[in-house]
Amino acid sequence: MTYYVYMIKTISGKSNKTYVGYSNNLKKRLDNHNNNKGAKSTKGHKWKIIFKKKFMSKSSAMSYEYFLKKNKYLRKKISNSI
């Protein structure tokens, strides 16, 4: 099965937030975030995908997700490149 690590960014409101996660179905996951059914920290905002990376195993995706979540410099670099 294919997994993706993704980063989403707010497209509405005054805040400029990002969120990192992983999923095997990006469209469904983004729909969940945008319909207040995603992670608690994403509720109340509209989101767009600004980064995605494909992995062939869940463990690889989870490892990269953890790395990206903790790497503020890389997250800011990705966010500002859009």
VENVEN-V881150 format. One record per run of one state. SS is the DSSP state (a for helix, b for strand, c for the rest). FROM is the first residue (numbers start at 1). TO is the last residue. If there is no record, write none. Layout:
ss=SS from=FROM to=TO
ss=SS from=FROM to=TO
This chain:
ss=c from=1 to=2
ss=b from=3 to=10
ss=c from=11 to=17
ss=b from=18 to=23
ss=c from=24 to=25
ss=a from=26 to=34
ss=c from=35 to=39
ss=a from=40 to=42
ss=c from=43 to=46
ss=b from=47 to=55
ss=c from=56 to=57
ss=a from=58 to=70
ss=c from=71 to=71
ss=a from=72 to=80
ss=c from=81 to=82
